Amino acid sequence: MFYLLPHHYTALVVGASGGIGAAIIKQLLSSSQLGHIITVSRKPSQIDHPRLTHLMLDVSQEQDRQALQNALAARPVHFFFNAIGILHDEAKQLVPEKRLNQLSVENLTQTMNINAFTPILLLASLKDSFKGTHPTVIASLSARVGSIEDNQLGGWYSYRASKAAHNMLLKTASIELKRLNKQCTVLCLHPGTTDTALSKPFQARVPNEKLFTPAFVAEQLLEVITQRTPDDNGTFWAWDGQPIEW
C-alpha cells in the first residue's frame, strides 16, 4: 500500500472511534505490509485484531497526551493519522455560526482547541517518534473550508478559522520535522462530506453523489497519501488527489 514505508511498519491512528478513523484502521489492517497499529480514542475499541493495540485516552488533555507519549516511549512511528475534529456539539450548544452576532468566546475556544491546538500539541508530544532516519508520513484531517483562498461563501466562523489555524500549524511543523527527519512527509487532507456524526446535521442539501461513505473516504485518502513523497511535505490535498490552495 505505502511504497515509501517499510514492511511491517508501525501506524498510529488518533480519533479511532470516529467514522473516518475506524475506516482508516480497517483499511490498514487489510494489508500485510502493516506490522502493528496503535489506535487512540475516548471510547473502547470496536475492532479486535492481533496487530492492534488500543489506548483509551482523551488527547485534548495534557495528561493523556503524556500517557500516549509514555506508551510509545520514542518508538519510531512510520504512519500517523489524525482523525479528531469537532463541528457541532448539542450538549454545549456548539453549532457553526452563520452571522457575526452568533459568535462567542466559548465556541471559538472549544472549536480551536479541538481542531487546531490538539493536533499540533500531539505532534509536539510525539516528536521523538518522528525524528530519525526512518520514513514517516503524518496525515491530519483538515477541511476545504479552512482554505482562505477558497472562501467565497462566508459563515462557519469558528470551524473555518480552526481549520485555517490547523493548516498553518501543520505547515509550520512540517518545516521543523523535516530538519529532524529528511524522510518526513506532513500532509493536510480534505475528506469531502462524509456520512459521519460530524456532518449528520448538515447533509440535507448535499447531493447523494457528494455524500461519501467512510470506507470510500478512507480508501481515497490512503490512495492520495500513497502518491505523496517527502517532496510533498507541508501540502494540502483533497480526497480526489487535487491540491488545495491555502
Backbone bond lengths (Angstrom), bond angles and torsions (degrees), N, CA, C in turn:
res aa  C-N    CA-C-N  psi(-1)  N-CA   C-N-CA  omega(-1)  CA-C   N-CA-C  phi
1 M - - - 1.468 - - 1.523 111.04 -
2 F 1.347 116.40 -52.19 1.461 120.81 -179.19 1.522 109.04 -103.81
3 Y 1.329 115.80 109.33 1.455 120.09 -176.33 1.524 112.39 -65.48
4 L 1.342 116.35 -31.45 1.459 119.95 -174.30 1.520 113.45 -88.33
5 L 1.338 116.94 -14.01 1.464 119.79 -176.66 1.523 110.83 -94.72
6 P 1.331 116.76 150.96 1.467 119.86 -177.43 1.521 112.32 -73.30
7 H 1.324 115.53 164.63 1.459 120.85 172.51 1.526 108.19 -66.33
8 H 1.314 117.22 137.91 1.465 123.82 -177.46 1.535 111.56 63.35
9 Y 1.326 115.50 44.44 1.455 120.58 177.96 1.531 110.80 -71.43
10 T 1.344 116.08 162.76 1.461 122.80 178.03 1.525 109.37 -103.32
11 A 1.339 115.74 130.26 1.463 121.31 179.57 1.522 109.62 -117.59
12 L 1.331 115.02 153.01 1.464 122.60 176.40 1.525 107.42 -135.06
13 V 1.336 117.09 122.55 1.465 121.87 178.99 1.515 108.92 -120.89
14 V 1.327 116.40 121.11 1.462 122.77 178.67 1.528 108.27 -107.06
15 G 1.323 116.02 135.41 1.462 120.41 -171.80 1.512 109.61 90.70
16 A 1.335 115.67 37.49 1.465 122.13 -169.92 1.517 113.79 -70.03
17 S 1.328 118.22 -20.32 1.471 119.77 -176.47 1.527 112.70 -90.13
18 G 1.322 117.51 -8.37 1.460 120.95 177.62 1.520 111.22 -77.12
19 G 1.324 116.14 167.17 1.456 120.36 -177.07 1.516 113.67 -59.35
20 I 1.333 117.00 -49.40 1.468 120.07 -178.13 1.528 110.49 -71.85
21 G 1.324 117.15 -42.50 1.461 120.32 179.73 1.520 112.02 -58.25
22 A 1.333 117.19 -46.72 1.469 121.49 -179.87 1.521 110.90 -64.42
23 A 1.340 116.77 -38.99 1.465 120.32 179.99 1.530 111.35 -67.66
24 I 1.327 116.73 -37.81 1.467 120.63 176.38 1.532 109.85 -61.62
25 I 1.327 116.51 -44.22 1.466 120.98 -179.67 1.523 110.97 -59.57
26 K 1.328 117.00 -45.66 1.468 120.64 -179.62 1.520 111.32 -62.71
27 Q 1.339 116.39 -38.84 1.465 120.06 178.20 1.526 110.89 -64.79
28 L 1.324 116.50 -43.79 1.462 120.14 -179.17 1.526 111.20 -63.96
29 L 1.335 116.33 -41.54 1.464 120.59 -178.89 1.525 112.28 -67.52
30 S 1.318 117.26 -20.40 1.468 120.41 -179.29 1.526 112.26 -75.65
31 S 1.333 116.51 -9.04 1.464 121.08 -178.40 1.523 110.87 -104.95
32 S 1.322 115.92 136.93 1.472 120.48 177.55 1.518 111.88 -74.66
33 Q 1.348 117.22 -9.94 1.470 119.97 179.00 1.517 111.20 -69.64
34 L 1.333 117.25 -30.48 1.464 121.44 -179.76 1.522 110.49 -66.70
35 G 1.330 115.56 131.37 1.456 119.96 174.03 1.511 111.34 -88.49
36 H 1.359 115.53 -58.77 1.459 120.55 -178.44 1.522 108.95 -149.25
37 I 1.318 115.50 145.45 1.458 120.02 178.61 1.526 109.09 -125.73
38 I 1.312 115.64 132.47 1.464 122.50 175.13 1.516 106.50 -106.11
39 T 1.316 117.14 124.70 1.461 121.46 -178.32 1.521 109.14 -115.29
40 V 1.329 115.21 145.80 1.465 121.03 -175.05 1.524 109.35 -134.67
41 S 1.326 116.13 130.62 1.463 121.39 172.70 1.516 108.57 -162.08
42 R 1.335 114.96 170.70 1.471 120.27 179.06 1.518 111.57 -80.72
43 K 1.338 116.55 -12.70 1.466 121.67 -178.28 1.522 110.55 -110.64
44 P 1.344 117.26 160.46 1.470 119.86 174.99 1.526 110.79 -60.63
45 S 1.322 115.87 151.91 1.454 120.46 -179.48 1.523 111.12 -70.07
46 Q 1.328 115.68 139.22 1.460 121.30 175.32 1.527 111.38 -94.33
47 I 1.326 116.25 -0.71 1.465 121.41 -177.19 1.521 109.29 -119.50
48 D 1.308 116.31 125.08 1.470 122.07 177.96 1.525 108.12 -111.80
49 H 1.321 115.78 119.90 1.465 119.47 -176.95 1.530 108.65 -154.76
50 P 1.331 117.61 142.05 1.476 119.86 -177.99 1.524 113.96 -64.16
51 R 1.325 116.80 -20.88 1.471 119.25 179.66 1.530 111.84 -95.86
52 L 1.324 116.74 11.86 1.468 121.04 -175.28 1.519 111.26 -120.89
53 T 1.328 115.25 133.77 1.471 122.25 171.64 1.515 107.88 -120.88
54 H 1.340 116.58 124.57 1.457 119.85 -178.53 1.525 110.72 -106.26
55 L 1.325 115.77 136.39 1.461 122.70 175.74 1.519 107.97 -118.21
56 M 1.336 116.97 123.74 1.463 120.73 -179.80 1.528 107.66 -91.86
57 L 1.337 114.64 98.57 1.460 121.89 -175.41 1.523 109.67 -139.56
58 D 1.326 115.49 154.44 1.459 122.67 172.69 1.526 107.15 -108.57
59 V 1.331 115.97 97.18 1.463 119.64 -172.03 1.518 113.47 -73.89
60 S 1.342 117.77 -1.62 1.469 118.91 171.61 1.521 110.84 -76.67
61 Q 1.340 116.62 -8.50 1.464 122.53 179.97 1.526 110.45 -105.07
62 E 1.321 115.97 135.88 1.456 121.52 -175.66 1.535 112.16 -58.13
63 Q 1.345 117.35 -42.29 1.464 119.43 -177.11 1.527 111.65 -65.80
64 D 1.331 117.09 -31.04 1.457 119.18 179.35 1.525 111.67 -79.31
65 R 1.324 117.40 -31.18 1.469 119.22 172.13 1.526 109.73 -65.18
66 Q 1.313 116.11 -37.77 1.467 120.32 177.26 1.525 110.46 -65.95
67 A 1.336 116.59 -38.46 1.469 120.61 178.26 1.531 110.55 -63.82
68 L 1.330 116.70 -39.40 1.460 120.07 177.18 1.522 110.94 -65.56
69 Q 1.307 115.93 -43.40 1.466 120.50 177.32 1.526 110.37 -58.94
70 N 1.322 116.82 -43.46 1.463 120.97 179.99 1.533 111.25 -65.60
71 A 1.318 116.37 -38.64 1.464 120.32 -179.46 1.526 111.77 -65.32
72 L 1.336 115.97 -37.63 1.461 120.10 179.57 1.522 111.88 -75.49
73 A 1.329 116.55 -33.77 1.468 122.33 178.12 1.531 111.59 51.33
74 A 1.336 116.34 44.62 1.474 123.59 177.55 1.532 112.81 65.95
75 R 1.332 117.86 14.95 1.466 121.39 175.44 1.531 109.12 -59.61
76 P 1.325 118.72 132.91 1.465 119.73 -179.71 1.530 112.04 -59.88
77 V 1.310 116.18 131.33 1.464 122.49 175.42 1.531 107.46 -110.46
78 H 1.326 115.59 125.63 1.465 120.35 -177.48 1.528 112.62 -92.79
79 F 1.336 116.05 -28.11 1.457 119.79 -179.33 1.525 108.96 -141.20
80 F 1.331 115.21 121.20 1.464 121.18 177.83 1.520 108.33 -120.85
81 F 1.341 115.62 128.18 1.459 120.46 179.47 1.523 108.81 -125.46
82 N 1.335 115.50 120.40 1.459 121.24 177.68 1.522 109.50 -101.15
83 A 1.349 115.56 117.27 1.465 120.34 -177.81 1.521 112.45 -116.21
84 I 1.325 118.01 12.11 1.465 118.88 -178.43 1.526 110.10 -82.12
85 G 1.316 115.53 151.10 1.459 120.48 178.00 1.514 110.28 177.94
86 I 1.324 115.92 161.00 1.461 121.08 178.92 1.522 109.21 -139.27
87 L 1.320 115.82 139.99 1.467 122.68 175.95 1.528 110.01 -125.17
88 H 1.322 115.90 -35.79 1.468 120.53 -179.33 1.526 108.94 -149.72
89 D 1.321 115.91 156.70 1.461 122.68 176.88 1.519 107.70 -153.08
90 E 1.332 116.26 102.91 1.462 120.37 -175.79 1.524 111.51 -59.96
91 A 1.317 116.94 -40.24 1.466 120.82 -177.39 1.523 111.60 -60.79
92 K 1.333 115.63 -33.28 1.467 120.16 -178.41 1.533 111.62 -103.18
93 Q 1.331 116.01 11.22 1.471 122.21 -179.98 1.529 111.55 53.71
94 L 1.323 114.37 38.97 1.464 121.13 178.88 1.525 108.99 -96.60
95 V 1.322 116.10 114.91 1.464 121.98 176.10 1.527 108.22 -136.61
96 P 1.336 117.97 153.96 1.470 119.46 177.76 1.530 111.24 -60.66
97 E 1.315 115.85 131.66 1.467 121.08 -176.77 1.529 110.01 -84.22
98 K 1.325 115.55 130.47 1.457 120.50 177.34 1.527 112.24 -94.03
99 R 1.348 115.97 -22.87 1.470 120.20 -176.27 1.523 110.38 -135.10
100 L 1.328 116.00 158.93 1.464 121.91 -178.62 1.524 112.40 -58.76
101 N 1.335 117.34 -35.90 1.466 118.92 -176.48 1.530 113.19 -74.47
102 Q 1.328 116.92 -0.91 1.461 120.58 176.31 1.528 112.47 -95.74
103 L 1.322 116.80 -4.13 1.460 120.58 -177.31 1.528 111.57 -73.03
104 S 1.344 114.50 145.43 1.467 120.28 173.45 1.524 108.76 -144.64
105 V 1.312 115.81 151.18 1.464 120.81 178.08 1.520 110.53 -60.18
106 E 1.337 116.40 -39.47 1.464 121.00 -176.74 1.526 111.33 -62.27
107 N 1.332 117.13 -47.07 1.460 120.46 -178.78 1.523 112.38 -69.81
108 L 1.320 116.03 -40.87 1.463 119.28 176.54 1.527 110.97 -60.41
109 T 1.321 116.20 -43.89 1.462 121.39 -177.96 1.524 111.56 -65.74
110 Q 1.343 116.20 -46.22 1.461 120.54 -179.06 1.525 111.56 -62.41
111 T 1.317 116.70 -45.76 1.467 120.81 -177.94 1.526 110.89 -66.95
112 M 1.316 116.37 -42.97 1.454 120.32 179.61 1.532 110.78 -65.02
113 N 1.321 116.46 -38.74 1.463 120.30 -178.65 1.530 111.78 -62.83
114 I 1.337 116.24 -46.40 1.461 119.34 -176.75 1.520 112.26 -75.21
115 N 1.325 117.33 -43.95 1.463 120.87 -172.18 1.520 114.93 -84.60
116 A 1.326 117.58 -24.90 1.469 119.92 -175.58 1.524 112.95 -120.31
117 F 1.331 116.81 -52.03 1.460 119.25 -173.56 1.529 112.36 -71.46
118 T 1.331 117.19 -43.20 1.464 119.38 -178.24 1.533 112.32 -62.23
119 P 1.333 120.53 -45.90 1.472 118.95 178.06 1.525 113.91 -59.33
120 I 1.333 117.35 -41.99 1.466 117.66 -177.39 1.530 111.15 -73.64
121 L 1.331 116.89 -33.34 1.462 119.59 176.03 1.524 111.05 -67.83
122 L 1.336 116.19 -31.75 1.464 120.43 173.70 1.522 110.88 -62.43
123 L 1.326 116.42 -46.41 1.463 119.64 178.76 1.521 110.99 -60.81
124 A 1.324 116.02 -39.16 1.462 119.71 178.40 1.525 110.82 -62.64
125 S 1.332 116.31 -41.44 1.465 120.57 -179.65 1.525 111.89 -67.20
126 L 1.328 116.56 -31.86 1.464 121.29 -173.04 1.526 113.31 -101.11
127 K 1.312 116.50 10.66 1.465 120.94 -174.50 1.525 112.80 -52.97
128 D 1.325 117.04 -39.47 1.471 119.96 -177.67 1.524 112.43 -66.73
129 S 1.330 117.41 -22.58 1.464 120.63 177.52 1.522 112.34 -82.78
130 F 1.325 116.34 -15.15 1.460 120.95 -179.45 1.531 112.76 -98.05
131 K 1.319 117.10 -29.56 1.458 118.92 -175.68 1.526 110.61 -77.04
132 G 1.318 115.53 156.37 1.458 120.85 -179.13 1.509 110.82 132.06
133 T 1.332 116.32 -146.24 1.460 121.02 -178.68 1.530 111.76 -122.16
134 H 1.329 117.13 1.45 1.469 120.46 -179.18 1.529 110.53 -80.82
135 P 1.323 118.59 145.97 1.463 119.88 175.51 1.521 110.01 -65.34
136 T 1.323 116.74 136.26 1.459 120.48 178.41 1.522 109.57 -143.79
137 V 1.320 115.78 135.01 1.459 122.50 177.69 1.523 108.00 -115.88
138 I 1.321 116.10 126.37 1.461 122.89 178.53 1.516 107.19 -114.53
139 A 1.325 116.90 114.16 1.465 121.69 -177.61 1.519 109.21 -121.17
140 S 1.330 117.20 131.17 1.462 121.23 -176.97 1.524 109.95 -132.63
141 L 1.341 115.71 132.45 1.459 119.84 -179.45 1.524 111.20 -67.88
142 S 1.302 115.47 126.03 1.459 122.93 172.98 1.521 107.21 -117.67
143 A 1.325 117.80 -149.53 1.459 122.51 177.04 1.516 108.37 -161.02
144 R 1.323 115.45 146.02 1.463 119.55 -179.78 1.532 111.49 -58.68
145 V 1.351 117.18 -31.15 1.465 119.20 -179.74 1.523 112.19 -67.06
146 G 1.336 117.75 -9.88 1.454 121.12 174.03 1.519 113.11 -80.72
147 S 1.332 116.79 -6.45 1.457 121.05 177.67 1.528 109.69 -78.53
148 I 1.306 117.84 118.79 1.461 121.81 177.89 1.525 110.12 -66.55
149 E 1.324 116.46 -39.87 1.462 121.57 -179.82 1.530 111.58 -62.64
150 D 1.333 116.15 -34.23 1.464 121.18 -173.21 1.532 113.45 -88.89
151 N 1.334 117.33 -3.58 1.470 120.85 -174.71 1.529 110.98 -77.07
152 Q 1.328 115.83 100.55 1.460 121.71 178.79 1.532 112.64 -113.45
153 L 1.317 117.27 -12.20 1.461 120.79 -173.31 1.528 113.80 -106.65
154 G 1.323 118.01 -22.67 1.465 120.80 -175.82 1.520 111.42 73.60
155 G 1.341 115.63 -167.34 1.461 120.05 -179.47 1.516 113.39 72.97
156 W 1.326 114.79 177.34 1.464 122.75 179.01 1.545 110.90 51.15
157 Y 1.322 114.44 50.04 1.466 121.43 -173.20 1.527 113.55 -53.64
158 S 1.322 116.51 -56.63 1.468 119.70 -175.07 1.513 111.82 -63.08
159 Y 1.331 115.63 -44.91 1.466 119.49 -176.75 1.522 110.97 -66.04
160 R 1.345 116.57 -46.71 1.465 119.74 177.52 1.532 111.00 -57.38
161 A 1.333 115.15 -48.52 1.467 119.50 -176.54 1.522 111.48 -63.89
162 S 1.325 116.06 -39.64 1.473 119.57 -178.13 1.524 110.87 -67.39
163 K 1.333 117.33 -37.70 1.457 119.27 179.57 1.535 111.28 -74.72
164 A 1.334 117.22 -33.20 1.469 119.91 173.90 1.527 110.13 -64.61
165 A 1.334 116.06 -41.02 1.470 120.29 177.14 1.524 110.49 -66.05
166 H 1.316 116.54 -42.02 1.468 121.27 175.78 1.526 110.17 -54.30
167 N 1.325 116.03 -47.06 1.462 119.77 -177.80 1.529 112.18 -63.64
168 M 1.322 116.51 -42.28 1.466 119.25 179.18 1.531 111.36 -65.54
169 L 1.323 116.31 -41.93 1.463 119.95 179.92 1.531 111.29 -64.69
170 L 1.335 116.80 -42.41 1.467 120.00 179.21 1.518 111.47 -68.61
171 K 1.340 116.32 -38.85 1.467 119.88 177.14 1.527 110.24 -62.15
172 T 1.320 116.86 -42.76 1.462 121.02 179.42 1.521 111.06 -65.58
173 A 1.335 116.54 -42.83 1.468 120.47 178.51 1.522 111.11 -63.47
174 S 1.328 116.73 -33.66 1.469 119.52 -179.04 1.526 111.56 -60.71
175 I 1.309 116.33 -32.67 1.471 120.50 -179.55 1.528 110.33 -71.38
176 E 1.337 116.44 -44.45 1.466 119.57 178.80 1.524 111.50 -67.37
177 L 1.330 116.87 -44.88 1.461 119.90 -177.43 1.526 111.82 -65.36
178 K 1.330 116.22 -29.75 1.470 119.76 177.12 1.523 110.87 -64.63
179 R 1.331 115.85 -32.87 1.470 119.50 176.88 1.529 110.92 -69.52
180 L 1.330 116.17 -30.77 1.468 121.58 -178.07 1.523 112.09 -85.71
181 N 1.351 116.33 -20.10 1.462 120.50 -178.60 1.528 108.26 -158.64
182 K 1.308 116.39 108.19 1.466 120.59 -177.29 1.525 112.27 -65.58
183 Q 1.348 116.74 -16.53 1.460 121.34 -179.48 1.530 112.38 -93.95
184 C 1.332 117.34 15.62 1.460 122.26 -176.13 1.533 110.92 -89.09
185 T 1.332 116.00 136.42 1.463 122.23 176.26 1.520 108.75 -130.75
186 V 1.340 116.90 113.31 1.465 122.47 179.35 1.523 108.78 -103.90
187 L 1.341 116.30 128.10 1.461 121.55 -176.10 1.518 111.63 -130.61
188 C 1.329 117.09 139.15 1.464 122.98 168.36 1.533 106.87 -102.26
189 L 1.335 117.02 137.11 1.457 120.85 -172.62 1.525 112.24 -128.72
190 H 1.336 115.41 136.26 1.465 122.06 173.17 1.524 108.42 -103.18
191 P 1.354 118.23 116.91 1.461 120.17 -174.34 1.524 115.00 -84.66
192 G 1.327 118.16 -7.05 1.454 119.92 -170.37 1.521 109.58 79.92
193 T 1.324 117.40 178.13 1.461 120.72 179.69 1.523 108.68 -78.83
194 T 1.324 115.60 112.53 1.460 122.22 -173.97 1.523 109.76 -108.18
195 D 1.310 116.09 142.20 1.466 121.41 -178.04 1.523 109.98 -76.00
196 T 1.337 115.03 79.97 1.459 122.18 179.39 1.527 108.72 -133.22
197 A 1.327 115.19 175.49 1.465 120.02 179.17 1.523 111.40 -61.22
198 L 1.334 117.66 -31.14 1.466 120.96 -178.31 1.523 111.29 -62.18
199 S 1.335 117.03 -41.34 1.468 120.14 -175.20 1.530 113.20 -96.28
200 K 1.321 118.17 -7.93 1.469 122.07 -170.60 1.534 114.16 -49.39
201 P 1.347 119.79 -46.58 1.470 118.46 -177.94 1.532 114.67 -70.45
202 F 1.330 117.08 -7.83 1.463 120.27 -172.18 1.534 112.58 -119.73
203 Q 1.335 116.24 18.39 1.463 120.03 -174.35 1.528 114.28 -89.17
204 A 1.346 117.60 -11.92 1.465 120.64 -171.76 1.529 112.73 -57.29
205 R 1.321 117.47 -37.84 1.460 121.05 -176.91 1.527 113.28 -95.77
206 V 1.319 116.16 6.47 1.466 119.76 -179.32 1.529 109.20 -90.02
207 P 1.328 118.33 121.27 1.471 119.89 177.46 1.524 110.89 -58.53
208 N 1.313 116.97 147.43 1.468 120.98 -177.23 1.523 112.53 -54.08
209 E 1.326 116.05 -38.47 1.464 118.84 -177.98 1.528 112.97 -73.32
210 K 1.343 116.92 -11.34 1.467 121.33 178.04 1.537 112.78 -103.39
211 L 1.337 116.20 -0.56 1.463 120.72 177.46 1.522 107.87 -103.66
212 F 1.332 116.11 110.78 1.456 121.02 -170.47 1.527 112.20 -98.80
213 T 1.323 116.32 149.87 1.464 120.54 172.99 1.525 109.18 -77.15
214 P 1.331 118.18 152.17 1.466 119.70 176.55 1.529 112.81 -56.55
215 A 1.337 117.10 -37.53 1.465 120.21 -179.92 1.526 111.09 -62.75
216 F 1.335 116.97 -42.84 1.461 121.24 178.07 1.526 110.28 -63.13
217 V 1.327 116.63 -45.23 1.464 120.77 -178.78 1.527 110.89 -62.93
218 A 1.325 116.60 -43.91 1.469 119.98 179.36 1.523 110.81 -59.85
219 E 1.323 115.93 -44.48 1.464 120.21 179.38 1.529 110.98 -62.46
220 Q 1.334 116.48 -43.50 1.462 120.82 -179.33 1.530 111.85 -65.75
221 L 1.333 116.00 -46.39 1.468 119.37 -178.34 1.520 111.58 -64.00
222 L 1.326 116.89 -40.44 1.465 119.08 178.99 1.523 110.96 -66.57
223 E 1.332 116.57 -32.79 1.466 119.71 175.70 1.529 110.31 -67.02
224 V 1.325 117.03 -41.86 1.471 121.06 176.83 1.521 110.14 -61.01
225 I 1.329 116.56 -45.20 1.465 120.98 -179.61 1.525 110.56 -62.60
226 T 1.317 116.13 -42.18 1.465 120.83 -178.69 1.528 111.86 -58.93
227 Q 1.324 116.63 -31.77 1.465 120.77 -177.68 1.525 113.55 -79.99
228 R 1.327 116.84 -9.54 1.462 120.44 -176.76 1.528 111.15 -87.99
229 T 1.335 115.32 154.82 1.461 123.12 176.19 1.525 108.30 -129.47
230 P 1.343 118.14 172.60 1.470 119.35 176.09 1.529 113.76 -55.66
231 D 1.329 117.92 -20.76 1.468 120.42 175.99 1.526 111.56 -67.69
232 D 1.340 117.10 -18.93 1.467 122.28 179.22 1.524 112.09 -93.25
233 N 1.302 117.02 10.26 1.471 120.99 -179.40 1.530 110.86 -55.18
234 G 1.347 116.11 131.51 1.455 120.42 177.24 1.509 113.82 76.94
235 T 1.355 117.93 40.46 1.465 121.22 -179.54 1.528 110.73 -125.85
236 F 1.334 115.39 167.39 1.464 124.29 -170.27 1.528 107.90 -124.49
237 W 1.361 116.88 122.99 1.458 121.13 -172.34 1.525 111.75 -131.63
238 A 1.329 116.18 147.16 1.457 122.18 173.96 1.521 110.04 -92.00
239 W 1.322 115.29 165.27 1.462 122.75 -177.83 1.528 113.27 -58.09
240 D 1.338 116.78 -24.33 1.456 120.10 -177.07 1.528 112.47 -93.75
241 G 1.344 116.93 11.08 1.456 120.67 176.28 1.513 114.75 86.26
242 Q 1.345 117.26 6.72 1.463 121.00 179.97 1.523 110.02 -94.24
243 P 1.334 118.04 136.78 1.470 120.62 176.57 1.522 110.56 -69.10
244 I 1.328 116.26 152.08 1.466 122.00 179.43 1.519 108.56 -118.59
245 E 1.330 115.69 137.49 1.470 120.73 176.61 1.527 109.59 -66.96
246 W 1.314 115.74 143.87 1.458 119.61 177.54 1.525 110.49 -66.90
